């Protein structure tokens, strides 16, 4: 659970510029290659870490809020074009890795 830093010993609320103290863990998440390139490039444009960007996206999604302004969405669209990312929300839960896809199609095409 996040703890809020206080700005004084009296326990007064921290200013909006203060950070929340959290415990982060290293994870080995697999992600589509072009999607990662777009995320990294966007994080670089915003001068933030990929981790901070992902946490922000997820926290906004959990609150049913959009994480991006109209201007950010324009930049993301440009980055998607640069990196050849032609996937949208409709591709969610349909992605399959190349090695898995090719072995599945071989299994399906084998005569029984």
HELIX and SHEET records of a PDB file:
HELIX    1   1 UNK A   33  UNK A   45  1                                  13    
HELIX    2   2 UNK A   50  UNK A   62  1                                  13    
HELIX    3   3 UNK A   70  UNK A   82  1                                  13    
HELIX    4   4 UNK A   89  UNK A   91  5                                   3    
HELIX    5   5 UNK A   98  UNK A  109  1                                  12    
SHEET    1   A 2 UNK A   3  UNK A   4  0                                        
SHEET    2   A 2 UNK A  20  UNK A  21 -1                                        
END                                                                             
